[in-house]
């Protein structure tokens, strides 16, 4: 006798969709038929897995809980945009006013001779000798000997000799005097890079030229600089080219300097030396007891200072230079008056 297997009703049996009589008959058959029981178990596992997957897909993702009221920052009233615009505009106007004030204050001023020049002493007629004990002795000799000569009309400042080591006031007066000389057309190079500070300065007059004598001293050595300029701004046929102190002797060692110039140096028996150089506007002679290896460097500083002086006299100030000068005049406390310029 054939056995009927109700496979078409297994799914309904598992889902509980059969009536009670049919459900009881299918259950009795499964108790007697291991094969149908295995099939129902497989379908039950499949349906169970499908239901679990559907449940997992139906669960919404875990969301963070909304922030509680205790974590909300206190609200602050915002700044209106028109106030921000007005503030930025006011700041821009203020900055522009400061720059304009510095520009006006930085306008170049015409130099004028002081109404009361510093106390002066005439500088004697002194020649640079090839046999000397040291440049310091030569400087002392020039300061001690006087013959009553006075500076001529070539400069508004007469010959002077001031000791910068006396007091800060003396150093300030010396620096002011050097600035006046530079404004009148003198080079008066700064040799602080070489370790030399100005100690005294004087002028002496020749027939058609004027000579500046600058004594310098420092911990590394001392020096005496002669700077001669003609009244007609040309050295041709001037007394500067006939003064023995400004003419290099025969056999002086030549060295190339910037701007196509040539320096001539003579070393003395005591180790000191004298160097000469001529530019289109001036003749220079410098005696020093520094190491002779530094002669070319010192003379390079002299000619570079001369070139900067000529260029500054011919070219107008740049906008940056004028603004910097204006800020220095508006804020004078930022300028150290004790530092020689």
C-alpha positions in Angstrom: 0.0 0.0 0.0 1.4 3.4 -1.0 2.2 6.0 1.6 1.0 9.6 0.9 3.5 12.3 1.9 1.8 15.8 2.2 4.9 17.8 1.1 2.6 20.6 -0.3 1.3 21.3 3.1 4.7 21.5 5.0 5.1 25.3 4.5 1.5 25.9 5.7 2.1 23.5 8.6 5.1 25.5 9.7 3.4 28.8 9.2 0.3 27.5 11.2 -2.1 28.2 8.3 -3.8 24.8 8.4 -7.1 24.0 10.1 -7.0 21.9 13.2 -8.0 18.6 11.5 -5.4 18.9 8.7 -2.7 20.2 11.1 -3.3 17.0 13.3 -3.1 14.7 10.3 0.2 16.2 9.1 1.6 16.0 12.6 0.7 12.4 12.9 2.4 11.7 9.5 5.6 13.4 10.6 5.7 11.2 13.7 5.6 8.1 11.5 7.8 9.4 8.6 11.4 10.3 9.5 12.1 11.5 5.9 9.2 14.0 6.0 10.3 15.1 9.5 13.8 15.9 8.2 12.4 17.9 5.3 10.2 19.9 7.6 13.1 20.5 10.0 15.2 21.9 7.0 12.3 24.1 5.9 11.9 25.3 9.5 15.5 26.3 9.7 15.3 28.1 6.3 12.2 30.0 7.3 13.7 30.9 10.7 16.9 32.2 9.1 14.8 34.3 6.6 12.8 35.7 9.4 15.9 36.7 11.4 17.4 38.4 8.4 14.2 40.4 7.7 14.1 41.4 11.4 17.7 42.6 11.2 16.9 44.7 8.1 13.8 46.2 9.6 15.6 47.4 12.8 16.6 51.2 12.3 20.3 52.1 12.9 21.2 53.1 16.3 21.1 56.8 16.5 22.9 59.0 19.1 20.5 60.4 21.6 19.7 64.0 21.1 21.7 66.4 23.2 20.2 67.1 26.5 19.2 70.7 27.4 22.1 70.8 29.9 24.7 70.6 27.1 23.4 73.4 25.1 25.7 76.5 25.2 24.2 79.7 26.2 23.1 81.8 23.3 24.9 85.1 22.7 23.6 87.9 20.7 25.4 88.2 17.4 27.2 91.4 16.2 25.3 93.1 13.4 27.1 93.2 10.1 27.0 96.9 9.7 28.9 97.3 13.0 31.6 95.0 11.7 31.9 97.0 8.5 32.1 100.3 10.3 34.8 98.9 12.7 36.9 97.7 9.8 36.4 101.0 8.0 37.4 103.0 11.0 40.5 100.8 11.5 41.5 101.4 7.8 41.0 105.1 8.1 43.2 105.2 11.3 45.9 103.2 9.6 45.8 105.4 6.6 46.1 108.5 8.8 49.2 107.1 10.5 50.8 106.3 7.2 50.0 109.8 5.8 51.4 111.5 8.9 54.6 109.5 8.6 54.8 110.4 4.9 54.4 114.1 5.7 56.9 113.9 8.6 59.4 112.1 6.5 59.7 114.8 3.9 63.4 115.6 3.3 64.5 118.8 5.0 67.0 121.3 3.7 70.1 121.3 5.8 71.1 124.6 7.3 74.2 125.7 9.1 73.8 125.8 12.9 73.4 129.3 14.4 75.8 128.4 17.2 78.4 125.8 16.0 80.3 123.9 18.7 83.4 125.2 20.3 86.2 124.8 17.8 90.0 124.6 17.6 92.0 125.1 14.5 93.7 122.1 12.9 97.4 122.5 11.9 98.9 121.9 8.6 100.1 118.3 8.9 101.5 116.0 6.3 101.3 112.2 6.3 104.9 111.1 6.8 106.2 107.8 5.6 108.4 107.3 8.7 106.2 107.5 11.9 106.0 105.5 15.1 102.3 104.7 14.7 99.1 106.1 13.4 98.0 106.9 17.0 101.1 109.1 17.5 100.3 110.9 14.2 96.8 111.5 15.4 98.1 112.9 18.7 100.6 115.1 16.9 97.9 116.6 14.7 95.7 117.3 17.7 98.4 119.0 19.8 100.0 121.2 17.2 98.1 124.4 16.2 99.0 127.3 14.0 95.9 129.4 14.3 94.5 128.4 10.9 90.7 128.5 10.5 88.3 126.8 8.1 87.4 128.7 5.0 84.1 129.4 3.3 84.0 125.9 1.7 82.2 124.6 4.9 79.9 126.3 7.4 81.5 124.3 10.1 85.0 125.3 11.2 87.8 122.9 12.2 87.2 121.2 15.5 88.8 118.7 17.7 86.6 116.9 20.3 87.4 113.9 22.5 84.5 111.4 22.3 85.7 109.6 25.4 85.0 112.6 27.6 81.3 112.1 28.1 78.1 111.0 26.4 77.4 114.6 25.5 80.7 114.9 23.7 80.0 111.7 21.7 76.6 113.1 20.8 78.1 116.4 19.7 80.7 114.6 17.6 78.0 112.5 15.9 75.9 115.6 15.2 79.0 117.4 13.7 79.7 114.4 11.4 76.1 114.5 10.3 76.4 118.2 9.5 79.6 117.5 7.5 77.9 114.8 5.5 74.9 117.0 4.7 77.4 119.6 3.4 78.9 117.1 0.9 81.6 115.4 2.9 81.9 111.6 2.9 83.2 111.1 6.5 82.9 107.3 6.1 81.7 105.2 9.1 84.4 102.6 9.9 82.6 101.0 12.9 82.5 97.7 10.9 86.3 97.8 11.1 86.2 98.5 14.8 87.1 102.2 14.6 85.0 104.9 16.2 85.4 108.7 15.4 87.4 110.5 18.1 88.0 113.9 16.6 87.5 115.8 13.4 88.9 118.9 11.9 89.0 120.9 8.6 91.9 122.8 7.1 91.9 125.0 4.1 94.2 124.9 1.0 94.4 127.3 -1.8 91.3 126.0 -3.7 90.4 122.9 -1.7 89.5 121.9 1.9 90.8 118.9 3.7 89.0 117.0 6.4 91.1 115.2 9.0 89.3 112.5 11.0 90.9 110.6 13.9 89.5 107.2 14.8 90.3 104.9 17.6 89.1 101.5 18.9 90.1 98.4 20.7 91.6 96.9 17.5 93.7 100.0 16.6 93.6 103.6 15.5 93.6 105.5 12.2 93.7 109.0 10.7 91.7 109.7 7.6 92.4 112.6 5.2 89.6 113.6 2.9 90.3 116.4 0.4 87.7 118.0 -1.8 87.9 120.9 -4.3 85.6 123.9 -4.2 84.5 123.2 -7.8 83.8 119.5 -7.1 86.6 118.4 -9.4 90.0 117.2 -8.4 91.6 118.3 -11.7 94.4 120.8 -11.0 93.4 121.2 -7.4 95.5 121.4 -4.3 94.3 117.9 -3.3 96.6 116.5 -6.1 99.6 118.6 -5.0 99.4 118.0 -1.2 102.2 115.5 -0.3 100.0 114.0 2.3 97.5 112.9 -0.4 100.0 111.7 -3.0 101.2 108.1 -2.8 104.9 107.6 -3.0 106.6 105.6 -5.7 106.7 101.8 -5.1 103.4 101.7 -3.1 101.6 98.4 -3.5 98.5 98.6 -5.7 95.2 96.9 -5.0 91.9 96.8 -7.0 88.8 98.3 -5.3 85.2 98.4 -6.3 84.0 100.8 -9.0 87.3 100.3 -10.9 89.3 102.3 -8.4 92.9 101.5 -7.3 94.3 101.7 -3.8 98.0 102.2 -3.1 99.4 101.0 0.2 102.8 101.6 1.8 103.8 99.6 4.9 106.1 101.4 7.4 108.9 99.9 9.5 106.8 99.8 12.7 104.0 97.7 11.0 101.7 100.7 10.5 100.6 101.6 7.0 99.2 104.3 4.8 96.8 103.8 1.9 95.7 106.3 -0.8 92.8 106.3 -3.2 91.3 108.9 -5.5 87.7 109.1 -6.7 86.1 111.6 -9.1 85.2 113.8 -6.3 87.8 113.4 -3.5 91.2 112.2 -2.6 91.7 110.0 0.5 94.7 109.0 2.6 94.3 106.8 5.6 97.1 105.9 8.1 96.5 103.1 10.6 98.1 100.6 12.8 95.6 97.9 12.0 97.0 94.7 10.4 98.0 95.6 6.9 96.0 92.7 5.6 92.9 94.8 6.5 94.0 97.8 4.4 92.0 96.9 1.3 88.9 96.2 3.4 89.0 99.5 5.1 89.6 101.4 1.8 86.7 99.5 0.3 84.5 100.8 3.0 85.7 104.3 2.2 84.9 104.1 -1.5 81.6 102.3 -1.0 80.6 105.1 1.4 81.5 107.6 -1.3 79.4 105.9 -3.9 76.4 105.7 -1.5 76.8 109.5 -0.8 76.8 110.3 -4.5 73.8 108.1 -5.2 71.8 109.5 -2.3 72.5 113.0 -3.5 71.3 112.2 -7.0 68.4 109.9 -6.4 65.2 110.8 -4.5 64.3 108.9 -1.4 62.3 105.7 -1.8 58.9 105.5 -0.3 60.2 103.1 2.3 63.0 105.4 3.4 60.7 108.3 3.6 58.2 106.4 5.8 60.9 105.1 8.0 62.3 108.6 8.5 58.8 109.9 9.2 58.1 107.2 11.9 61.5 108.1 13.5 60.5 111.7 13.6 57.1 111.0 15.0 58.5 108.6 17.6 61.9 110.1 18.5 62.2 107.9 21.6 62.9 105.0 19.3 66.1 106.6 18.1 69.3 106.1 20.1 71.1 109.4 20.1 74.2 107.9 21.6 74.9 105.7 18.5 77.0 107.6 16.0 75.5 107.6 12.5 
